[in-house]
C-alpha cells in the first residue's frame, strides 16, 4: 500500500492506529475471529467485516475515511486491494515466531506506568502518549471485575525507543497525578521483591501469633495451677547422698502420686509436686515409714510450701515444662521428658549440678508419662464487542 504524504487528521490517526492494532503482532496471534477471516481469501478481509468491531465502528462507519487513513500510514503493515474494499496484512511483514527470544525482546521494549485515575480512558492515555515515541501497543491492566487498575504496559517498536521514553521528563505526571514509570524488567524485579517481603512478613507474623498463643496458653495454665493445685508442693532438704528422683517416687509409692520432681542429683534440696494434697501424702508416708521419713537412710527436712512462695514455684514449674518441651522439639524429639524431674535414670544430672533445670511435659506434669504476573488476558477497551458473534478485540487489550 503506497503511503499518502498528506497529514493525518485526528480521526484518521485513531482509525489507523486501531486497524493496525487489529492486524498487529500483539492482537492478531490471539484473535480467533480475525484469523478465521484471513483463511477465507488469501488474507484479505472486507472492510465491511472490519466495521463489525465496535471500537472501530465507534470511530467511523465511513469506509472512505478508513481507506484515506490507511493510505496515509507510513508503517507499511497493511495493504488495500485495487477496488478499495478489502485490506490485509502485508506478506512482507509476517507474524514473528512466538519463542523465548521473541518474548525476551518484547520485555526489553516494554514499559510499565502506574498512576492513572481509575476512570481514565484509552483515548486519554493514547493522547497523553502522542509524540512520545513509536508505540505498538497499550495494554490497560484490569482486575478480575474488568475494572481499570490505573496502570498500563506500553510496548514500543524497539528497545531503544523504550529507553528513550524512560529518559523523558514529561512522563512524570498525568492530570496532576504523580506517575511511576519503570522498564518492564524493573517492574518484574520490583514485584518479585514485594512478594519476597510479603512472604517474610507473613512468616514473621505467623511466628509471632504462634508465640503469643503459646504465651497465652502458658498464662492460662499457670492460672489454673494457682487456683486448682494449691497445697500440692512439698519442699525437702538435707545431705541427699546417692539420691535420685526415682527414690522419691519409691518413698511415696502407695501414699501419694508425684507429678513432678524438681531435683538434681547431688543437690541438697528440691521440690515435689503431688497429684493431690501434699500434706496427706506426707502424713501417710510418715505413718508407714517413720516420723522422720528418711530417704536412703539420709535425714531429710520436709516443709509444705504455701502462700506466695507456692505461687512462684508453680509458675517456675510451668515455665520449665515448656522450656523442656521446646528443647526436645529442637533436638527432633517428641517433647516428652518422662515427667520425672531431674537427676534420675532418665536424666543423669552430674553435669547439671548447681543449675536450676526443669523438665517435663506441658500441662500434665505426669511422672510416668515453620507479580512476575501471568501473561495478561486480552483487554477490551471502551467497547461492547462486535455484533453478530464477532469476538471483542479492541486496541489496548
C-alpha positions in Angstrom: 0.0 0.0 0.0 1.6 3.2 -1.1 1.6 5.8 1.6 0.0 9.2 1.0 2.2 12.0 2.1 -0.7 14.1 3.4 -1.1 14.9 7.0 -3.5 12.7 9.0 -6.4 14.3 10.7 -7.1 13.3 14.4 -9.8 10.9 13.4 -7.6 9.3 10.7 -4.8 8.8 13.3 -7.2 7.0 15.6 -8.6 4.9 12.7 -5.1 3.9 11.5 -3.9 3.1 15.0 -7.0 0.9 15.7 -6.9 -1.1 12.5 -3.1 -1.6 12.7 -3.6 -2.8 16.2 -6.1 -5.5 15.0 -3.5 -6.8 12.5 -0.5 -6.2 14.7 1.9 -8.6 16.4 0.1 -8.3 19.8 -3.5 -8.9 18.8 -3.6 -11.0 15.6 -2.0 -14.2 17.0 -4.7 -14.5 19.6 -7.7 -13.1 17.7 -9.6 -16.2 16.7 -12.2 -14.4 14.6 -9.8 -12.4 12.6 -7.5 -15.3 11.9 -10.5 -17.2 10.6 -11.3 -14.4 8.2 -7.7 -14.4 6.9 -8.1 -18.0 5.8 -11.1 -17.2 3.5 -9.5 -15.1 0.8 -5.7 -15.2 0.9 -5.5 -12.9 3.9 -7.9 -10.3 2.6 -10.6 -9.0 4.9 -13.6 -7.0 3.7 -13.8 -3.5 5.2 -17.5 -4.2 5.9 -16.4 -7.1 8.1 -13.9 -4.8 10.0 -16.8 -2.4 10.8 -18.3 -5.2 13.0 -15.6 -4.3 15.5 -17.3 -1.9 17.9 -14.4 0.3 18.7 -13.6 0.9 15.0 -17.3 1.4 14.3 -17.4 4.0 17.1 -14.7 6.0 15.4 -16.3 5.9 11.9 -18.6 3.8 9.8 -17.4 5.5 6.6 -15.3 3.2 4.5 -13.8 6.1 2.5 -12.5 7.6 5.8 -10.8 4.2 6.6 -9.2 4.0 3.2 -8.0 7.6 3.3 -6.5 7.0 6.8 -4.7 3.8 5.8 -3.3 5.3 2.6 -1.5 7.9 4.7 0.0 5.3 7.1 3.8 5.0 6.8 4.1 1.7 8.7 3.7 -0.5 5.6 1.8 -3.0 7.8 -1.4 -3.1 5.7 -2.4 -3.4 2.0 -5.6 -2.2 0.3 -6.9 -4.1 -2.7 -7.5 -2.3 -6.1 -11.2 -1.6 -5.6 -10.5 -0.3 -2.0 -13.0 -2.7 -0.4 -10.6 -5.1 1.4 -7.4 -5.0 3.4 -4.8 -7.5 4.6 -1.5 -7.6 6.5 1.4 -7.2 4.1 3.1 -10.5 3.2 6.3 -8.6 3.6 5.6 -8.3 7.3 4.9 -11.9 8.5 4.0 -12.5 12.2 7.0 -13.2 14.4 7.6 -16.7 15.8 6.5 -16.7 19.4 9.6 -18.2 21.0 11.8 -17.3 24.1 13.8 -14.9 22.0 10.7 -13.0 20.9 9.3 -12.9 24.4 12.6 -11.5 25.8 12.7 -8.9 23.1 9.1 -7.9 23.9 10.0 -7.5 27.5 13.0 -5.3 26.7 11.0 -2.8 24.7 8.1 -2.6 27.1 7.4 0.0 29.9 5.2 -0.1 33.0 3.3 3.1 34.0 1.2 3.4 37.1 -0.8 6.4 38.5 -3.7 6.9 36.1 -7.0 7.8 37.6 -9.3 4.8 37.5 -11.8 6.5 35.2 -9.1 7.2 32.6 -10.0 6.1 29.1 -7.7 4.5 26.4 -8.2 7.6 24.2 -6.9 9.8 27.0 -3.9 7.6 27.6 -3.1 7.5 23.9 -3.4 11.2 23.6 -1.0 11.7 26.5 1.4 9.3 24.8 1.2 11.0 21.5 4.6 12.3 20.3 6.4 10.4 23.0 7.7 7.5 20.8 6.6 4.9 18.3 4.2 2.7 20.3 3.0 -0.7 19.1 0.5 -1.5 21.9 -1.1 -0.1 25.0 -2.4 -2.7 27.5 -4.7 -1.3 30.1 -4.4 -3.6 33.1 -7.6 -4.7 34.7 -8.7 -6.7 37.8 -11.0 -9.7 37.8 -14.0 -7.5 37.7 -12.7 -5.9 34.5 -12.1 -2.6 36.3 -9.1 -0.5 35.2 -6.3 -0.7 37.8 -4.7 2.6 37.0 -1.6 1.1 35.3 -0.6 0.1 31.8 2.1 -1.8 29.8 3.3 0.0 26.8 5.2 -1.8 24.0 7.4 0.3 21.8 8.7 -0.6 18.3 12.2 -1.0 19.5 14.2 -1.4 22.8 15.9 1.9 22.0 12.5 3.7 21.8 11.5 2.3 25.2 14.8 3.5 26.7 14.4 7.0 25.2 10.9 7.1 26.7 12.2 6.3 30.1 14.5 9.3 29.9 11.8 11.8 29.2 10.9 14.5 31.7 7.3 14.9 30.6 6.1 11.5 31.8 6.3 12.1 35.5 2.7 13.3 35.9 -0.7 12.8 34.3 -3.5 15.3 35.3 -1.6 16.2 38.4 -1.1 12.6 39.3 2.4 11.5 40.1 3.4 8.6 37.8 5.5 5.6 38.5 7.4 4.7 35.3 9.6 1.6 35.1 11.0 -0.7 32.5 9.1 -4.0 32.4 12.1 -5.8 33.6 12.5 -3.5 36.6 8.7 -3.8 37.3 9.0 -7.6 37.5 12.0 -7.3 39.7 10.1 -4.9 42.0 7.1 -7.3 42.2 9.3 -10.2 43.0 10.9 -8.3 45.8 7.5 -7.3 47.1 6.4 -10.9 47.1 9.5 -12.0 49.0 9.0 -9.2 51.6 5.3 -10.2 51.9 6.2 -13.8 52.4 8.8 -12.9 55.0 6.3 -10.6 56.8 3.6 -13.3 56.7 6.0 -15.9 58.1 7.1 -13.5 60.9 3.5 -12.6 61.7 2.6 -16.3 61.8 5.5 -17.0 64.2 4.6 -14.0 66.3 1.0 -15.2 66.5 2.1 -18.7 67.4 4.4 -17.4 70.2 1.5 -15.3 71.5 -0.8 -18.2 71.5 1.7 -20.3 73.3 2.3 -17.5 75.9 -1.5 -17.2 76.4 -1.7 -20.9 76.9 1.1 -20.8 79.5 -0.5 -18.0 81.3 -3.8 -19.8 81.4 -2.1 -22.9 82.6 -0.3 -21.0 85.3 -3.7 -19.5 86.3 -5.3 -23.0 86.5 -2.4 -24.3 88.7 -2.6 -21.3 91.0 -6.4 -21.8 91.5 -6.7 -25.6 91.3 -3.4 -27.1 92.6 -2.7 -25.3 95.8 -1.5 -27.4 98.7 0.4 -29.8 96.5 4.0 -28.8 97.0 6.4 -30.3 99.4 9.9 -29.0 99.8 12.8 -31.2 101.1 16.5 -30.5 102.1 19.4 -32.4 103.6 22.5 -34.4 102.8 21.0 -36.3 99.9 23.8 -38.7 99.1 23.3 -41.0 96.2 19.6 -39.9 95.9 17.8 -39.8 92.6 14.4 -38.7 91.5 13.3 -42.3 91.3 13.9 -42.6 95.1 11.3 -40.0 95.8 8.8 -41.9 93.7 9.6 -45.1 95.6 9.4 -43.3 99.0 5.9 -42.1 98.4 4.6 -45.0 96.4 1.2 -46.0 97.7 0.8 -42.8 99.7 0.6 -40.2 97.0 1.3 -39.8 93.3 4.2 -37.4 92.4 3.6 -35.5 89.2 6.9 -33.6 89.2 10.3 -33.8 90.9 12.5 -30.7 90.9 15.8 -32.2 91.9 19.4 -32.5 90.5 21.4 -35.5 91.7 23.9 -34.3 94.2 21.9 -31.2 95.2 20.9 -30.7 98.8 17.3 -29.5 98.2 14.4 -29.8 95.9 10.6 -29.8 95.5 7.9 -32.4 94.9 4.6 -31.6 93.1 1.9 -34.1 94.0 -1.2 -35.1 92.1 -3.3 -34.4 95.2 -2.8 -33.0 98.7 0.9 -32.9 99.6 0.2 -32.9 103.3 -2.0 -36.0 103.2 0.7 -37.9 101.2 3.4 -36.7 103.6 1.4 -37.8 106.7 0.6 -41.2 105.1 4.3 -41.8 104.2 5.4 -40.8 107.8 2.8 -43.2 109.3 4.1 -46.0 107.2 7.9 -45.4 107.3 8.6 -43.4 110.4 8.1 -40.0 111.7 11.5 -38.7 110.5 10.8 -40.1 107.0 14.3 -40.7 105.8 15.3 -41.4 102.2 18.1 -44.0 101.6 19.0 -43.5 105.3 19.5 -39.8 104.7 17.8 -37.5 107.2 15.6 -35.0 105.4 13.8 -31.8 106.4 10.3 -31.6 104.9 8.3 -28.5 104.5 4.9 -27.7 102.9 5.1 -24.8 100.6 2.2 -22.3 100.9 1.2 -18.7 100.0 3.2 -16.5 97.7 6.1 -18.9 97.6 3.8 -21.6 96.4 2.6 -19.4 93.5 6.2 -18.6 92.4 7.2 -22.3 92.5 4.2 -23.4 90.5 4.9 -20.7 87.9 8.5 -21.8 87.5 7.4 -25.4 87.1 5.1 -24.5 84.2 7.8 -22.4 82.5 10.3 -25.2 83.0 7.9 -27.7 81.5 7.5 -25.6 78.4 11.3 -24.9 78.1 12.0 -28.7 78.4 9.4 -29.4 75.6 10.9 -26.8 73.3 14.4 -28.2 73.8 13.2 -31.7 73.0 11.5 -30.5 69.8 14.6 -28.6 68.8 16.5 -31.9 69.0 13.9 -33.6 66.8 12.3 -35.4 69.8 8.7 -35.5 70.7 8.8 -33.1 73.6 8.4 -35.9 76.2 10.6 -35.9 79.2 9.1 -38.6 81.2 7.9 -36.2 83.9 10.5 -37.4 86.4 12.2 -34.1 87.1 16.0 -34.1 87.2 18.7 -36.4 88.3 17.1 -39.8 87.9 17.8 -42.6 85.5 16.0 -40.7 82.7 18.2 -37.7 83.0 21.6 -38.0 84.7 22.4 -34.8 86.4 26.1 -34.8 87.0 26.9 -32.0 84.6 23.8 -30.0 85.7 24.7 -29.8 89.4 24.1 -26.4 90.8 22.0 -25.3 87.8 18.2 -24.8 88.1 16.6 -27.1 85.5 13.2 -28.3 84.9 12.0 -31.0 82.6 8.6 -32.4 81.8 5.6 -32.2 79.6 3.4 -29.2 79.3 0.2 -29.1 81.3 0.1 -32.7 82.5 3.2 -32.9 84.7 2.8 -36.6 84.7 5.6 -38.6 86.3 5.1 -41.7 84.2 4.4 -40.4 81.1 7.6 -23.0 60.3 4.0 -10.2 40.3 6.0 -11.8 37.8 2.4 -11.6 36.7 1.0 -14.2 34.5 0.5 -13.5 30.8 -2.3 -10.9 30.7 -5.6 -11.8 29.2 -7.0 -9.8 26.3 -8.2 -6.4 27.5 -11.3 -5.0 25.8 -11.1 -1.2 25.9 -14.2 1.1 25.7 -16.2 -1.4 23.6 -19.2 -3.6 24.0 -17.9 -6.1 21.4 -18.6 -6.6 17.7 -22.0 -7.7 16.6 -23.0 -11.0 15.1 -20.8 -13.2 17.2 -17.7 -11.2 16.4 -15.4 -11.6 19.4 -14.2 -8.5 21.2 -10.8 -7.4 20.1 -10.0 -3.8 20.7 -6.9 -1.7 20.8 -5.3 -1.5 24.2 -6.1 -5.0 25.2 
